[in-house]
Amino acid sequence: METIGERIKRLRKEKKLTQSQLGEFLGVEKSAVAKWENGRTKNLKRATIQAMAQLFGVRPSYILEGEDYKIMLNQQEIILVQQFREADEQQKRLALYALSMNGEKHND
């Protein structure tokens, strides 16, 4: 079974990031990332886990527990989700309506 550090390393490499780049994104030194990946640090801050999850497009629980499932989102999907969450109810209804109309258009 994959450790937290192994998951972080794999996810980082999937995004084609160096340890330095990941550290810069998270506001930590490269050495901190190396410690996480090597299992020398056990207690990661909640904010750090959440930031990593957002960057990698997975749930925080996936990083922590290695659930069998993960949700991978591309950057455009992440932006859409963030915008949807910030929208008011009318904007959400309009967005859902527009998406449903697009689906019906392709079903013809």
C-alpha positions as CSV (number, residue, x, y, z in Angstrom):
1,M,0.0,0.0,0.0
2,E,1.2,3.5,-0.9
3,T,2.3,5.8,1.9
4,I,1.3,9.5,2.1
5,G,4.8,10.5,1.0
6,E,4.7,8.1,-2.0
7,R,1.3,9.6,-3.0
8,I,2.6,13.1,-2.7
9,K,5.6,12.3,-4.8
10,R,3.6,10.5,-7.5
11,L,1.0,13.3,-7.7
12,R,3.8,15.8,-7.9
13,K,5.5,13.9,-10.7
14,E,2.1,13.5,-12.5
15,K,1.9,17.3,-12.6
16,K,5.5,17.5,-13.8
17,L,6.6,19.6,-10.8
18,T,9.9,19.6,-9.0
19,Q,10.1,19.5,-5.2
20,S,11.2,23.1,-5.4
21,Q,8.2,24.1,-7.5
22,L,5.7,22.3,-5.2
23,G,7.4,23.9,-2.2
24,E,7.1,27.4,-3.7
25,F,3.4,26.8,-4.5
26,L,2.8,25.7,-0.9
27,G,5.1,28.3,0.7
28,V,7.6,25.8,2.1
29,E,11.2,24.9,1.4
30,K,12.2,22.1,-1.0
31,S,13.6,20.2,2.1
32,A,10.1,20.1,3.6
33,V,8.7,18.5,0.4
34,A,11.6,16.0,0.5
35,K,10.8,15.1,4.1
36,W,7.1,14.5,3.3
37,E,8.0,12.3,0.4
38,N,10.5,10.3,2.4
39,G,8.1,9.9,5.3
40,R,10.2,11.9,7.7
41,T,7.3,14.3,8.5
42,K,4.1,12.7,9.8
43,N,1.9,15.7,10.7
44,L,1.1,17.9,7.7
45,K,-0.9,21.1,8.3
46,R,-4.5,20.9,7.2
47,A,-4.0,24.0,5.0
48,T,-1.1,22.4,3.3
49,I,-3.0,19.2,2.6
50,Q,-5.9,21.3,1.2
51,A,-3.6,23.3,-1.0
52,M,-2.0,20.2,-2.3
53,A,-5.4,18.5,-3.0
54,Q,-6.5,21.6,-4.9
55,L,-3.3,21.7,-7.0
56,F,-3.4,17.9,-7.7
57,G,-7.2,17.8,-8.3
58,V,-7.9,15.2,-5.7
59,R,-9.7,15.1,-2.4
60,P,-7.7,15.8,0.8
61,S,-8.7,12.4,2.0
62,Y,-7.0,10.8,-1.0
63,I,-3.7,12.3,0.0
64,L,-4.1,11.3,3.6
65,E,-5.7,7.9,3.3
66,G,-5.1,6.8,-0.2
67,E,-8.8,6.0,-0.9
68,D,-9.4,3.7,-3.8
69,Y,-11.0,6.6,-5.7
70,K,-9.8,10.0,-6.5
71,I,-11.3,12.9,-8.5
72,M,-8.9,14.3,-11.0
73,L,-9.9,17.6,-12.5
74,N,-8.0,19.6,-15.1
75,Q,-7.3,23.3,-14.6
76,Q,-10.4,24.4,-16.5
77,E,-12.7,22.1,-14.5
78,I,-11.1,23.4,-11.2
79,I,-11.8,27.0,-12.3
80,L,-15.4,26.1,-13.2
81,V,-16.0,24.5,-9.9
82,Q,-14.6,27.5,-8.0
83,Q,-16.7,29.9,-10.1
84,F,-19.8,27.8,-9.5
85,R,-19.2,27.8,-5.7
86,E,-18.9,31.6,-5.7
87,A,-22.0,32.2,-7.9
88,D,-25.3,33.2,-6.4
89,E,-28.3,30.9,-6.8
90,Q,-29.5,32.6,-10.0
91,Q,-26.1,32.3,-11.7
92,K,-26.0,28.6,-10.7
93,R,-29.4,28.0,-12.2
94,L,-28.4,29.7,-15.4
95,A,-25.1,27.7,-15.6
96,L,-26.9,24.4,-15.0
97,Y,-29.6,25.4,-17.6
98,A,-26.9,26.3,-20.2
99,L,-25.1,23.0,-19.6
100,S,-28.3,21.0,-19.9
101,M,-29.2,22.7,-23.2
102,N,-25.7,21.9,-24.5
103,G,-26.3,18.2,-23.6
104,E,-29.7,18.2,-25.4
105,K,-28.1,19.8,-28.5
106,H,-25.6,16.9,-28.7
107,N,-28.3,14.2,-28.2
108,D,-30.1,15.1,-31.5
